[in-house]
Amino acid sequence: MLTRLSALAALCTVALASAASAQEYVELTGGFGPDSHNVTAYAGGDIDASTIAGGCVGMVGESDQVTLSFTAYGGPLIITAYSEADTSLVVNGPDGRWYCNDDTEGLNPQVRWNRAQSGVYNVRVGAVSSSAQGVPVVVAFME
């Protein structure tokens, strides 16, 4: 019985690690419309986001969860993370700078560029509290 429980625990750990490390790739061109483009990520990781950039909060993974390749048109780009837990966003923009946010819309973080640049945006979703580790998060790209 103990062996079966150990095997089940190991399987669950691998499944959670795989879900947390899964990466989504999104390619968008500005003017994609009034609707958001959504992907699912999982909050958290083993790295304190404040060690990545000052002002960042939460625990994030070593690798990006979502990579956005964006062709700008001179307008805005908004990245928001929606979940039932307290999460944060840590985004490396095409200019090489880190952008972080926590609690813009209630407990949901949002990063906004009024005149977004073309290039790659690397997104990590942080878990601000331990109860947020591993929770599913909808990462929404909007204009």
N, CA, C and O atoms as CSV, one atom per row, in Angstrom:
chain,resi,resn,atom,element,x,y,z
A,1,MET,N,N,0.820,-1.195,0.000
A,1,MET,CA,C,0.000,0.000,0.000
A,1,MET,C,C,0.861,1.255,0.000
A,1,MET,O,O,0.584,2.196,-0.743
A,2,LEU,N,N,1.915,1.277,0.835
A,2,LEU,CA,C,2.802,2.426,0.908
A,2,LEU,C,C,3.502,2.666,-0.429
A,2,LEU,O,O,3.708,3.813,-0.825
A,3,THR,N,N,3.869,1.586,-1.125
A,3,THR,CA,C,4.527,1.705,-2.422
A,3,THR,C,C,3.595,2.348,-3.443
A,3,THR,O,O,4.019,3.196,-4.229
A,4,ARG,N,N,2.324,1.944,-3.431
A,4,ARG,CA,C,1.349,2.543,-4.351
A,4,ARG,C,C,1.166,4.022,-4.058
A,4,ARG,O,O,1.092,4.827,-4.986
A,5,LEU,N,N,1.092,4.397,-2.778
A,5,LEU,CA,C,0.952,5.805,-2.419
A,5,LEU,C,C,2.180,6.594,-2.835
A,5,LEU,O,O,2.056,7.719,-3.319
A,6,SER,N,N,3.361,6.024,-2.655
A,6,SER,CA,C,4.597,6.694,-3.062
A,6,SER,C,C,4.628,6.893,-4.570
A,6,SER,O,O,5.017,7.959,-5.049
A,7,ALA,N,N,4.224,5.883,-5.314
A,7,ALA,CA,C,4.202,5.979,-6.779
A,7,ALA,C,C,3.191,7.030,-7.222
A,7,ALA,O,O,3.467,7.810,-8.134
A,8,LEU,N,N,2.027,7.056,-6.585
A,8,LEU,CA,C,1.008,8.047,-6.916
A,8,LEU,C,C,1.500,9.456,-6.609
A,8,LEU,O,O,1.286,10.374,-7.400
A,9,ALA,N,N,2.149,9.631,-5.479
A,9,ALA,CA,C,2.698,10.945,-5.113
A,9,ALA,C,C,3.752,11.394,-6.118
A,9,ALA,O,O,3.790,12.566,-6.491
A,10,ALA,N,N,4.601,10.481,-6.556
A,10,ALA,CA,C,5.636,10.804,-7.542
A,10,ALA,C,C,5.003,11.194,-8.871
A,10,ALA,O,O,5.450,12.142,-9.516
A,11,LEU,N,N,3.964,10.468,-9.286
A,11,LEU,CA,C,3.281,10.769,-10.528
A,11,LEU,C,C,2.634,12.141,-10.467
A,11,LEU,O,O,2.720,12.904,-11.429
A,12,CYS,N,N,1.991,12.468,-9.361
A,12,CYS,CA,C,1.358,13.780,-9.198
A,12,CYS,C,C,2.405,14.886,-9.234
A,12,CYS,O,O,2.166,15.938,-9.826
A,13,THR,N,N,3.554,14.666,-8.614
A,13,THR,CA,C,4.624,15.658,-8.613
A,13,THR,C,C,5.122,15.907,-10.027
A,13,THR,O,O,5.347,17.055,-10.410
A,14,VAL,N,N,5.299,14.844,-10.810
A,14,VAL,CA,C,5.741,14.993,-12.200
A,14,VAL,C,C,4.687,15.724,-13.012
A,14,VAL,O,O,5.027,16.590,-13.818
A,15,ALA,N,N,3.423,15.399,-12.820
A,15,ALA,CA,C,2.348,16.066,-13.557
A,15,ALA,C,C,2.298,17.546,-13.230
A,15,ALA,O,O,2.154,18.369,-14.134
A,16,LEU,N,N,2.415,17.906,-11.955
A,16,LEU,CA,C,2.410,19.314,-11.568
A,16,LEU,C,C,3.631,20.035,-12.108
A,16,LEU,O,O,3.513,21.166,-12.579
A,17,ALA,N,N,4.787,19.419,-12.054
A,17,ALA,CA,C,6.004,20.042,-12.576
A,17,ALA,C,C,5.888,20.251,-14.082
A,17,ALA,O,O,6.323,21.279,-14.601
A,18,SER,N,N,5.306,19.287,-14.784
A,18,SER,CA,C,5.136,19.431,-16.223
A,18,SER,C,C,4.182,20.556,-16.548
A,18,SER,O,O,4.432,21.333,-17.470
A,19,ALA,N,N,3.083,20.659,-15.800
A,19,ALA,CA,C,2.120,21.728,-16.032
A,19,ALA,C,C,2.746,23.080,-15.737
A,19,ALA,O,O,2.532,24.036,-16.482
A,20,ALA,N,N,3.519,23.172,-14.655
A,20,ALA,CA,C,4.125,24.445,-14.277
A,20,ALA,C,C,5.211,24.854,-15.250
A,20,ALA,O,O,5.456,26.048,-15.422
A,21,SER,N,N,5.875,23.894,-15.898
A,21,SER,CA,C,6.966,24.242,-16.790
A,21,SER,C,C,6.530,24.326,-18.253
A,21,SER,O,O,7.335,24.684,-19.112
A,22,ALA,N,N,5.276,24.005,-18.547
A,22,ALA,CA,C,4.793,24.078,-19.916
A,22,ALA,C,C,4.851,25.516,-20.401
A,22,ALA,O,O,4.536,26.445,-19.659
A,23,GLN,N,N,5.260,25.693,-21.660
A,23,GLN,CA,C,5.373,27.036,-22.201
A,23,GLN,C,C,4.444,27.192,-23.397
A,23,GLN,O,O,4.361,26.322,-24.264
A,24,GLU,N,N,3.756,28.314,-23.419
A,24,GLU,CA,C,2.875,28.656,-24.531
A,24,GLU,C,C,3.588,29.667,-25.420
A,24,GLU,O,O,4.297,30.543,-24.925
A,25,TYR,N,N,3.400,29.546,-26.733
A,25,TYR,CA,C,3.950,30.506,-27.681
A,25,TYR,C,C,2.783,31.159,-28.399
A,25,TYR,O,O,1.910,30.478,-28.938
A,26,VAL,N,N,2.774,32.491,-28.404
A,26,VAL,CA,C,1.692,33.247,-29.015
A,26,VAL,C,C,2.305,34.239,-30.000
A,26,VAL,O,O,3.292,34.904,-29.689
A,27,GLU,N,N,1.717,34.331,-31.179
A,27,GLU,CA,C,2.161,35.301,-32.174
A,27,GLU,C,C,0.967,36.182,-32.532
A,27,GLU,O,O,-0.053,35.695,-33.020
A,28,LEU,N,N,1.108,37.488,-32.283
A,28,LEU,CA,C,0.019,38.424,-32.539
A,28,LEU,C,C,0.532,39.643,-33.299
A,28,LEU,O,O,1.688,40.043,-33.165
A,29,THR,N,N,-0.355,40.217,-34.096
A,29,THR,CA,C,-0.081,41.473,-34.784
A,29,THR,C,C,-1.069,42.497,-34.259
A,29,THR,O,O,-2.257,42.211,-34.108
A,30,GLY,N,N,-0.566,43.703,-33.979
A,30,GLY,CA,C,-1.422,44.778,-33.477
A,30,GLY,C,C,-2.646,44.955,-34.352
A,30,GLY,O,O,-2.595,44.766,-35.567
A,31,GLY,N,N,-3.759,45.326,-33.708
A,31,GLY,CA,C,-5.022,45.446,-34.412
A,31,GLY,C,C,-5.790,44.142,-34.420
A,31,GLY,O,O,-6.694,43.952,-35.233
A,32,PHE,N,N,-5.425,43.222,-33.496
A,32,PHE,CA,C,-6.080,41.911,-33.481
A,32,PHE,C,C,-7.498,41.967,-32.958
A,32,PHE,O,O,-8.168,40.937,-32.881
A,33,GLY,N,N,-7.973,43.158,-32.594
A,33,GLY,CA,C,-9.385,43.298,-32.320
A,33,GLY,C,C,-9.750,43.567,-30.883
A,33,GLY,O,O,-8.893,43.646,-30.003
A,34,PRO,N,N,-11.033,43.707,-30.665
A,34,PRO,CA,C,-11.516,44.021,-29.322
A,34,PRO,C,C,-11.482,42.827,-28.369
A,34,PRO,O,O,-11.511,43.003,-27.151
A,35,ASP,N,N,-11.420,41.630,-28.913
A,35,ASP,CA,C,-11.382,40.446,-28.057
A,35,ASP,C,C,-9.952,40.162,-27.611
A,35,ASP,O,O,-8.993,40.457,-28.324
A,36,SER,N,N,-9.830,39.587,-26.425
A,36,SER,CA,C,-8.503,39.222,-25.936
A,36,SER,C,C,-8.085,37.878,-26.523
A,36,SER,O,O,-8.914,37.074,-26.950
A,37,HIS,N,N,-6.773,37.662,-26.530
A,37,HIS,CA,C,-6.229,36.350,-26.889
A,37,HIS,C,C,-5.765,35.730,-25.582
A,37,HIS,O,O,-4.903,36.292,-24.907
A,38,ASN,N,N,-6.323,34.574,-25.208
A,38,ASN,CA,C,-6.074,33.967,-23.899
A,38,ASN,C,C,-5.306,32.658,-23.999
A,38,ASN,O,O,-5.517,31.861,-24.913
A,39,VAL,N,N,-4.405,32.453,-23.032
A,39,VAL,CA,C,-3.715,31.177,-22.870
A,39,VAL,C,C,-3.732,30.827,-21.384
A,39,VAL,O,O,-3.930,31.698,-20.537
A,40,THR,N,N,-3.525,29.566,-21.078
A,40,THR,CA,C,-3.490,29.133,-19.682
A,40,THR,C,C,-2.052,28.895,-19.250
A,40,THR,O,O,-1.263,28.286,-19.972
A,41,ALA,N,N,-1.724,29.385,-18.059
A,41,ALA,CA,C,-0.421,29.151,-17.431
A,41,ALA,C,C,-0.696,28.722,-15.994
A,41,ALA,O,O,-1.847,28.673,-15.559
A,42,TYR,N,N,0.356,28.418,-15.274
A,42,TYR,CA,C,0.229,28.025,-13.871
A,42,TYR,C,C,1.140,28.897,-13.037
A,42,TYR,O,O,2.319,29.051,-13.355
A,43,ALA,N,N,0.601,29.471,-11.966
A,43,ALA,CA,C,1.342,30.420,-11.141
A,43,ALA,C,C,2.421,29.740,-10.321
A,43,ALA,O,O,2.284,28.593,-9.897
A,44,GLY,N,N,3.502,30.485,-10.110
A,44,GLY,CA,C,4.487,30.067,-9.125
A,44,GLY,C,C,5.755,29.454,-9.651
A,44,GLY,O,O,5.965,29.294,-10.854
A,45,GLY,N,N,6.592,29.116,-8.692
A,45,GLY,CA,C,7.894,28.523,-8.963
A,45,GLY,C,C,8.776,28.657,-7.734
A,45,GLY,O,O,8.292,28.926,-6.635
A,46,ASP,N,N,10.063,28.468,-7.927
A,46,ASP,CA,C,11.022,28.454,-6.820
A,46,ASP,C,C,11.865,29.726,-6.714
A,46,ASP,O,O,12.705,29.823,-5.820
A,47,ILE,N,N,11.664,30.699,-7.600
A,47,ILE,CA,C,12.504,31.899,-7.623
A,47,ILE,C,C,11.719,33.102,-7.114
A,47,ILE,O,O,10.604,33.365,-7.565
A,48,ASP,N,N,12.312,33.827,-6.172
A,48,ASP,CA,C,11.720,35.064,-5.666
A,48,ASP,C,C,11.830,36.112,-6.772
A,48,ASP,O,O,12.935,36.457,-7.191
A,49,ALA,N,N,10.695,36.616,-7.245
A,49,ALA,CA,C,10.681,37.561,-8.365
A,49,ALA,C,C,11.466,38.834,-8.074
A,49,ALA,O,O,11.938,39.485,-9.005
A,50,SER,N,N,11.617,39.203,-6.807
A,50,SER,CA,C,12.383,40.416,-6.474
A,50,SER,C,C,13.865,40.260,-6.809
A,50,SER,O,O,14.582,41.256,-6.903
A,51,THR,N,N,14.333,39.023,-6.992
A,51,THR,CA,C,15.729,38.815,-7.388
A,51,THR,C,C,15.907,39.013,-8.894
A,51,THR,O,O,17.034,39.152,-9.370
A,52,ILE,N,N,14.821,39.025,-9.634
A,52,ILE,CA,C,14.865,39.271,-11.079
A,52,ILE,C,C,14.902,40.773,-11.342
A,52,ILE,O,O,15.699,41.254,-12.148
A,53,ALA,N,N,14.033,41.503,-10.654
A,53,ALA,CA,C,13.983,42.963,-10.798
A,53,ALA,C,C,13.357,43.557,-9.549
A,53,ALA,O,O,12.434,42.986,-8.968
A,54,GLY,N,N,13.860,44.689,-9.151
A,54,GLY,CA,C,13.307,45.379,-7.990
A,54,GLY,C,C,11.846,45.718,-8.210
A,54,GLY,O,O,11.448,46.091,-9.314
A,55,GLY,N,N,11.058,45.591,-7.175
A,55,GLY,CA,C,9.632,45.883,-7.267
A,55,GLY,C,C,8.780,44.699,-7.685
A,55,GLY,O,O,7.554,44.767,-7.607
A,56,CYS,N,N,9.406,43.612,-8.130
A,56,CYS,CA,C,8.641,42.423,-8.500
A,56,CYS,C,C,8.312,41.633,-7.235
A,56,CYS,O,O,9.104,41.595,-6.293
A,57,VAL,N,N,7.143,41.007,-7.224
A,57,VAL,CA,C,6.736,40.203,-6.075
A,57,VAL,C,C,6.274,38.834,-6.540
A,57,VAL,O,O,5.923,38.640,-7.704
A,58,GLY,N,N,6.281,37.890,-5.611
A,58,GLY,CA,C,5.804,36.544,-5.888
A,58,GLY,C,C,6.940,35.597,-6.205
A,58,GLY,O,O,8.093,35.995,-6.366
A,59,MET,N,N,6.580,34.345,-6.287
A,59,MET,CA,C,7.517,33.285,-6.636
A,59,MET,C,C,7.231,32.861,-8.074
A,59,MET,O,O,6.087,32.569,-8.425
A,60,VAL,N,N,8.281,32.828,-8.908
A,60,VAL,CA,C,8.130,32.481,-10.323
A,60,VAL,C,C,9.051,31.317,-10.670
A,60,VAL,O,O,9.945,30.956,-9.903
A,61,GLY,N,N,8.812,30.746,-11.831
A,61,GLY,CA,C,9.658,29.661,-12.311
A,61,GLY,C,C,10.917,30.185,-12.983
A,61,GLY,O,O,11.058,31.381,-13.238
A,62,GLU,N,N,11.829,29.256,-13.265
A,62,GLU,CA,C,13.082,29.614,-13.938
A,62,GLU,C,C,12.869,30.024,-15.380
A,62,GLU,O,O,13.598,30.866,-15.903
A,63,SER,N,N,11.875,29.435,-16.028
A,63,SER,CA,C,11.650,29.731,-17.439
A,63,SER,C,C,10.328,30.459,-17.629
A,63,SER,O,O,9.452,30.445,-16.764
A,64,ASP,N,N,10.214,31.090,-18.779
A,64,ASP,CA,C,9.003,31.826,-19.115
A,64,ASP,C,C,7.863,30.849,-19.348
A,64,ASP,O,O,8.062,29.747,-19.858
A,65,GLN,N,N,6.661,31.274,-18.963
A,65,GLN,CA,C,5.496,30.424,-19.182
A,65,GLN,C,C,4.807,30.735,-20.501
A,65,GLN,O,O,4.210,29.860,-21.128
A,66,VAL,N,N,4.900,32.006,-20.916
A,66,VAL,CA,C,4.302,32.414,-22.182
A,66,VAL,C,C,5.309,33.302,-22.909
A,66,VAL,O,O,5.885,34.221,-22.326
A,67,THR,N,N,5.505,33.010,-24.189
A,67,THR,CA,C,6.327,33.871,-25.034
A,67,THR,C,C,5.411,34.473,-26.090
A,67,THR,O,O,4.776,33.754,-26.861
A,68,LEU,N,N,5.352,35.800,-26.114
A,68,LEU,CA,C,4.540,36.518,-27.094
A,68,LEU,C,C,5.462,37.162,-28.107
A,68,LEU,O,O,6.336,37.953,-27.752
A,69,SER,N,N,5.264,36.820,-29.374
A,69,SER,CA,C,5.937,37.516,-30.465
A,69,SER,C,C,4.911,38.506,-31.010
A,69,SER,O,O,3.880,38.112,-31.556
A,70,PHE,N,N,5.207,39.796,-30.852
A,70,PHE,CA,C,4.207,40.828,-31.152
A,70,PHE,C,C,4.718,41.777,-32.228
A,70,PHE,O,O,5.823,42.310,-32.126
A,71,THR,N,N,3.907,41.979,-33.253
A,71,THR,CA,C,4.189,42.975,-34.271
A,71,THR,C,C,3.306,44.172,-33.975
A,71,THR,O,O,2.084,44.106,-34.115
A,72,ALA,N,N,3.932,45.268,-33.565
A,72,ALA,CA,C,3.194,46.449,-33.116
A,72,ALA,C,C,2.640,47.248,-34.295
A,72,ALA,O,O,3.093,47.117,-35.432
A,73,TYR,N,N,1.659,48.066,-33.988
A,73,TYR,CA,C,1.056,48.954,-34.969
A,73,TYR,C,C,0.963,50.377,-34.430
A,73,TYR,O,O,0.311,51.227,-35.038
A,74,GLY,N,N,1.610,50.646,-33.292
A,74,GLY,CA,C,1.592,51.980,-32.702
A,74,GLY,C,C,0.578,52.152,-31.592
A,74,GLY,O,O,0.460,53.240,-31.028
A,75,GLY,N,N,-0.152,51.105,-31.268
A,75,GLY,CA,C,-1.174,51.165,-30.235
A,75,GLY,C,C,-0.746,50.451,-28.967
A,75,GLY,O,O,0.419,50.086,-28.810
A,76,PRO,N,N,-1.700,50.254,-28.060
A,76,PRO,CA,C,-1.387,49.637,-26.765
A,76,PRO,C,C,-1.297,48.115,-26.822
A,76,PRO,O,O,-1.779,47.466,-27.751
A,77,LEU,N,N,-0.663,47.584,-25.794
A,77,LEU,CA,C,-0.659,46.154,-25.515
A,77,LEU,C,C,-0.848,46.008,-24.020
A,77,LEU,O,O,-0.149,46.645,-23.232
A,78,ILE,N,N,-1.790,45.170,-23.631
A,78,ILE,CA,C,-2.094,44.937,-22.222
A,78,ILE,C,C,-1.998,43.438,-21.961
A,78,ILE,O,O,-2.582,42.628,-22.681
A,79,ILE,N,N,-1.251,43.088,-20.920
A,79,ILE,CA,C,-1.166,41.690,-20.490
A,79,ILE,C,C,-1.737,41.619,-19.089
A,79,ILE,O,O,-1.272,42.315,-18.187
A,80,THR,N,N,-2.749,40.777,-18.905
A,80,THR,CA,C,-3.407,40.612,-17.611
A,80,THR,C,C,-3.441,39.135,-17.261
A,80,THR,O,O,-3.574,38.281,-18.138
A,81,ALA,N,N,-3.319,38.839,-15.970
A,81,ALA,CA,C,-3.434,37.461,-15.494
A,81,ALA,C,C,-4.663,37.368,-14.591
A,81,ALA,O,O,-4.786,38.111,-13.618
A,82,TYR,N,N,-5.567,36.449,-14.922
A,82,TYR,CA,C,-6.795,36.258,-14.159
A,82,TYR,C,C,-6.773,34.907,-13.453
A,82,TYR,O,O,-6.549,33.873,-14.082
A,83,SER,N,N,-7.007,34.921,-12.150
A,83,SER,CA,C,-7.147,33.672,-11.408
A,83,SER,C,C,-7.904,33.954,-10.121
A,83,SER,O,O,-8.210,35.102,-9.801
A,84,GLU,N,N,-8.199,32.886,-9.390
A,84,GLU,CA,C,-8.884,33.035,-8.111
A,84,GLU,C,C,-7.901,33.256,-6.975
A,84,GLU,O,O,-8.311,33.463,-5.833
A,85,ALA,N,N,-6.598,33.214,-7.274
A,85,ALA,CA,C,-5.558,33.369,-6.256
A,85,ALA,C,C,-4.819,34.692,-6.463
A,85,ALA,O,O,-5.008,35.367,-7.475
A,86,ASP,N,N,-3.981,35.050,-5.499
A,86,ASP,CA,C,-3.191,36.273,-5.584
A,86,ASP,C,C,-1.943,36.002,-6.420
A,86,ASP,O,O,-1.027,35.308,-5.978
A,87,THR,N,N,-1.916,36.557,-7.630
A,87,THR,CA,C,-0.811,36.327,-8.556
A,87,THR,C,C,-0.159,37.650,-8.947
A,87,THR,O,O,-0.684,38.727,-8.663
A,88,SER,N,N,0.993,37.546,-9.602
A,88,SER,CA,C,1.705,38.715,-10.112
A,88,SER,C,C,2.184,38.413,-11.524
A,88,SER,O,O,2.179,37.263,-11.962
A,89,LEU,N,N,2.600,39.462,-12.232
A,89,LEU,CA,C,3.183,39.295,-13.559
A,89,LEU,C,C,4.611,39.809,-13.556
A,89,LEU,O,O,4.908,40.854,-12.978
A,90,VAL,N,N,5.486,39.067,-14.205
A,90,VAL,CA,C,6.876,39.460,-14.402
A,90,VAL,C,C,7.136,39.285,-15.899
A,90,VAL,O,O,7.175,38.161,-16.400
A,91,VAL,N,N,7.314,40.402,-16.608
A,91,VAL,CA,C,7.419,40.377,-18.067
A,91,VAL,C,C,8.734,41.010,-18.505
A,91,VAL,O,O,9.069,42.120,-18.092
A,92,ASN,N,N,9.469,40.296,-19.341
A,92,ASN,CA,C,10.667,40.857,-19.957
A,92,ASN,C,C,10.253,41.343,-21.338
A,92,ASN,O,O,9.869,40.551,-22.199
A,93,GLY,N,N,10.337,42.671,-21.541
A,93,GLY,CA,C,9.902,43.261,-22.798
A,93,GLY,C,C,10.963,43.202,-23.877
A,93,GLY,O,O,12.103,42.819,-23.613
A,94,PRO,N,N,10.592,43.581,-25.099
A,94,PRO,CA,C,11.543,43.554,-26.209
A,94,PRO,C,C,12.703,44.535,-26.032
A,94,PRO,O,O,13.721,44.422,-26.715
A,95,ASP,N,N,12.553,45.492,-25.121
A,95,ASP,CA,C,13.622,46.444,-24.830
A,95,ASP,C,C,14.613,45.893,-23.802
A,95,ASP,O,O,15.571,46.573,-23.436
A,96,GLY,N,N,14.381,44.662,-23.336
A,96,GLY,CA,C,15.277,44.034,-22.367
A,96,GLY,C,C,14.980,44.399,-20.927
A,96,GLY,O,O,15.637,43.889,-20.020
A,97,ARG,N,N,14.006,45.269,-20.691
A,97,ARG,CA,C,13.638,45.668,-19.338
A,97,ARG,C,C,12.587,44.724,-18.775
A,97,ARG,O,O,11.813,44.112,-19.510
A,98,TRP,N,N,12.581,44.622,-17.427
A,98,TRP,CA,C,11.585,43.820,-16.720
A,98,TRP,C,C,10.444,44.729,-16.273
A,98,TRP,O,O,10.675,45.822,-15.755
A,99,TYR,N,N,9.222,44.272,-16.476
A,99,TYR,CA,C,8.010,44.985,-16.063
A,99,TYR,C,C,7.246,44.066,-15.122
A,99,TYR,O,O,6.994,42.904,-15.442
A,100,CYS,N,N,6.880,44.595,-13.960
A,100,CYS,CA,C,6.218,43.774,-12.951
A,100,CYS,C,C,4.958,44.458,-12.457
A,100,CYS,O,O,4.858,45.685,-12.456
A,101,ASN,N,N,3.999,43.648,-12.038
A,101,ASN,CA,C,2.783,44.201,-11.465
A,101,ASN,C,C,2.108,43.181,-10.568
A,101,ASN,O,O,2.231,41.970,-10.750
A,102,ASP,N,N,1.385,43.724,-9.585
A,102,ASP,CA,C,0.591,42.934,-8.659
A,102,ASP,C,C,-0.657,43.742,-8.323
A,102,ASP,O,O,-0.554,44.922,-7.987
A,103,ASP,N,N,-1.816,43.132,-8.408
A,103,ASP,CA,C,-3.068,43.702,-7.888
A,103,ASP,C,C,-3.563,44.962,-8.604
A,103,ASP,O,O,-3.877,45.948,-7.937
A,104,THR,N,N,-3.642,44.962,-9.926
A,104,THR,CA,C,-4.235,46.091,-10.651
A,104,THR,C,C,-5.753,46.017,-10.624
A,104,THR,O,O,-6.424,47.020,-10.381
A,105,GLU,N,N,-6.294,44.828,-10.874
A,105,GLU,CA,C,-7.743,44.615,-10.867
A,105,GLU,C,C,-8.047,43.622,-9.753
A,105,GLU,O,O,-8.099,42.415,-9.991
A,106,GLY,N,N,-8.246,44.122,-8.545
A,106,GLY,CA,C,-8.382,43.231,-7.389
A,106,GLY,C,C,-7.052,42.545,-7.167
A,106,GLY,O,O,-6.035,43.219,-7.006
A,107,LEU,N,N,-7.031,41.213,-7.153
A,107,LEU,CA,C,-5.781,40.470,-6.993
A,107,LEU,C,C,-5.134,40.118,-8.342
A,107,LEU,O,O,-4.113,39.431,-8.386
A,108,ASN,N,N,-5.739,40.596,-9.442
A,108,ASN,CA,C,-5.223,40.285,-10.773
A,108,ASN,C,C,-4.231,41.343,-11.243
A,108,ASN,O,O,-4.540,42.535,-11.223
A,109,PRO,N,N,-3.036,40.915,-11.669
A,109,PRO,CA,C,-2.028,41.862,-12.139
A,109,PRO,C,C,-2.239,42.239,-13.607
A,109,PRO,O,O,-2.886,41.520,-14.368
A,110,GLN,N,N,-1.667,43.397,-13.981
A,110,GLN,CA,C,-1.762,43.851,-15.364
A,110,GLN,C,C,-0.533,44.697,-15.702
A,110,GLN,O,O,-0.117,45.550,-14.918
A,111,VAL,N,N,0.036,44.448,-16.870
A,111,VAL,CA,C,1.129,45.266,-17.386
A,111,VAL,C,C,0.634,45.874,-18.689
A,111,VAL,O,O,0.076,45.179,-19.538
A,112,ARG,N,N,0.844,47.190,-18.841
A,112,ARG,CA,C,0.312,47.906,-20.000
A,112,ARG,C,C,1.379,48.776,-20.644
A,112,ARG,O,O,2.128,49.480,-19.968
A,113,TRP,N,N,1.429,48.708,-21.958
A,113,TRP,CA,C,2.251,49.622,-22.742
A,113,TRP,C,C,1.293,50.416,-23.619
A,113,TRP,O,O,0.533,49.823,-24.385
A,114,ASN,N,N,1.310,51.746,-23.525
A,114,ASN,CA,C,0.418,52.570,-24.338
A,114,ASN,C,C,0.823,52.569,-25.809
A,114,ASN,O,O,-0.033,52.658,-26.689
A,115,ARG,N,N,2.106,52.469,-26.073
A,115,ARG,CA,C,2.632,52.354,-27.439
A,115,ARG,C,C,3.599,51.171,-27.440
A,115,ARG,O,O,4.809,51.346,-27.292
A,116,ALA,N,N,3.070,50.004,-27.603
A,116,ALA,CA,C,3.858,48.774,-27.511
A,116,ALA,C,C,4.885,48.696,-28.638
A,116,ALA,O,O,4.656,49.175,-29.749
A,117,GLN,N,N,6.024,48.079,-28.320
A,117,GLN,CA,C,7.062,47.836,-29.307
A,117,GLN,C,C,6.858,46.468,-29.951
A,117,GLN,O,O,6.268,45.565,-29.358
A,118,SER,N,N,7.354,46.338,-31.164
A,118,SER,CA,C,7.409,45.020,-31.785
A,118,SER,C,C,8.521,44.224,-31.121
A,118,SER,O,O,9.533,44.785,-30.700
A,119,GLY,N,N,8.331,42.932,-31.030
A,119,GLY,CA,C,9.360,42.078,-30.471
A,119,GLY,C,C,8.782,40.993,-29.589
A,119,GLY,O,O,7.590,40.689,-29.637
A,120,VAL,N,N,9.662,40.414,-28.776
A,120,VAL,CA,C,9.293,39.284,-27.930
A,120,VAL,C,C,9.058,39.748,-26.501
A,120,VAL,O,O,9.869,40.477,-25.930
A,121,TYR,N,N,7.936,39.318,-25.933
A,121,TYR,CA,C,7.567,39.566,-24.539
A,121,TYR,C,C,7.559,38.211,-23.837
A,121,TYR,O,O,6.774,37.330,-24.189
A,122,ASN,N,N,8.437,38.044,-22.840
A,122,ASN,CA,C,8.519,36.794,-22.080
A,122,ASN,C,C,7.782,36.977,-20.765
A,122,ASN,O,O,8.108,37.870,-19.983
A,123,VAL,N,N,6.794,36.134,-20.523
A,123,VAL,CA,C,5.870,36.300,-19.401
A,123,VAL,C,C,6.032,35.176,-18.382
A,123,VAL,O,O,6.068,33.996,-18.732
A,124,ARG,N,N,6.129,35.570,-17.122
A,124,ARG,CA,C,6.091,34.627,-15.996
A,124,ARG,C,C,4.973,35.072,-15.062
A,124,ARG,O,O,4.789,36.267,-14.827
A,125,VAL,N,N,4.231,34.108,-14.532
A,125,VAL,CA,C,3.154,34.399,-13.588
A,125,VAL,C,C,3.621,33.994,-12.199
A,125,VAL,O,O,3.973,32.839,-11.961
A,126,GLY,N,N,3.621,34.953,-11.293
A,126,GLY,CA,C,4.082,34.689,-9.940
A,126,GLY,C,C,2.957,34.296,-9.001
A,126,GLY,O,O,1.804,34.684,-9.187
A,127,ALA,N,N,3.311,33.524,-7.997
A,127,ALA,CA,C,2.396,33.180,-6.904
A,127,ALA,C,C,2.774,34.085,-5.731
A,127,ALA,O,O,3.863,33.959,-5.172
A,128,VAL,N,N,1.873,34.996,-5.359
A,128,VAL,CA,C,2.167,35.941,-4.284
A,128,VAL,C,C,2.043,35.259,-2.921
A,128,VAL,O,O,2.768,35.596,-1.985
A,129,SER,N,N,1.134,34.312,-2.814
A,129,SER,CA,C,0.993,33.558,-1.567
A,129,SER,C,C,1.253,32.082,-1.862
A,129,SER,O,O,1.170,31.647,-3.010
A,130,SER,N,N,1.564,31.326,-0.829
A,130,SER,CA,C,1.841,29.901,-1.039
A,130,SER,C,C,0.610,29.167,-1.570
A,130,SER,O,O,0.743,28.166,-2.274
A,131,SER,N,N,-0.582,29.653,-1.239
A,131,SER,CA,C,-1.795,29.000,-1.735
A,131,SER,C,C,-1.998,29.219,-3.236
A,131,SER,O,O,-2.821,28.542,-3.854
A,132,ALA,N,N,-1.256,30.157,-3.824
A,132,ALA,CA,C,-1.369,30.415,-5.265
A,132,ALA,C,C,-0.441,29.536,-6.091
A,132,ALA,O,O,-0.560,29.506,-7.316
A,133,GLN,N,N,0.487,28.815,-5.447
A,133,GLN,CA,C,1.429,27.963,-6.175
A,133,GLN,C,C,0.677,26.912,-6.994
A,133,GLN,O,O,-0.116,26.138,-6.459
A,134,GLY,N,N,0.939,26.903,-8.284
A,134,GLY,CA,C,0.374,25.877,-9.158
A,134,GLY,C,C,-1.046,26.097,-9.618
A,134,GLY,O,O,-1.584,25.256,-10.338
A,135,VAL,N,N,-1.683,27.197,-9.233
A,135,VAL,CA,C,-3.077,27.413,-9.659
A,135,VAL,C,C,-3.102,27.809,-11.123
A,135,VAL,O,O,-2.189,28.481,-11.604
A,136,PRO,N,N,-4.152,27.392,-11.840
A,136,PRO,CA,C,-4.266,27.801,-13.240
A,136,PRO,C,C,-4.590,29.291,-13.344
A,136,PRO,O,O,-5.341,29.847,-12.543
A,137,VAL,N,N,-4.002,29.905,-14.352
A,137,VAL,CA,C,-4.159,31.342,-14.564
A,137,VAL,C,C,-4.446,31.567,-16.047
A,137,VAL,O,O,-3.798,30.967,-16.905
A,138,VAL,N,N,-5.410,32.425,-16.345
A,138,VAL,CA,C,-5.644,32.832,-17.724
A,138,VAL,C,C,-4.814,34.090,-17.980
A,138,VAL,O,O,-5.027,35.129,-17.355
A,139,VAL,N,N,-3.868,33.976,-18.908
A,139,VAL,CA,C,-3.062,35.125,-19.308
A,139,VAL,C,C,-3.733,35.688,-20.562
A,139,VAL,O,O,-3.841,35.011,-21.585
A,140,ALA,N,N,-4.182,36.941,-20.459
A,140,ALA,CA,C,-4.918,37.579,-21.544
A,140,ALA,C,C,-4.085,38.687,-22.182
A,140,ALA,O,O,-3.503,39.524,-21.492
A,141,PHE,N,N,-4.039,38.674,-23.497
A,141,PHE,CA,C,-3.388,39.730,-24.277
A,141,PHE,C,C,-4.496,40.559,-24.912
A,141,PHE,O,O,-5.356,40.029,-25.616
A,142,MET,N,N,-4.468,41.866,-24.657
A,142,MET,CA,C,-5.517,42.763,-25.134
A,142,MET,C,C,-4.905,44.025,-25.721
A,142,MET,O,O,-3.722,44.312,-25.536
A,143,GLU,N,N,-5.743,44.772,-26.433
A,143,GLU,CA,C,-5.316,46.071,-26.945
A,143,GLU,C,C,-6.100,47.161,-26.280
A,143,GLU,O,O,-5.892,48.338,-26.573
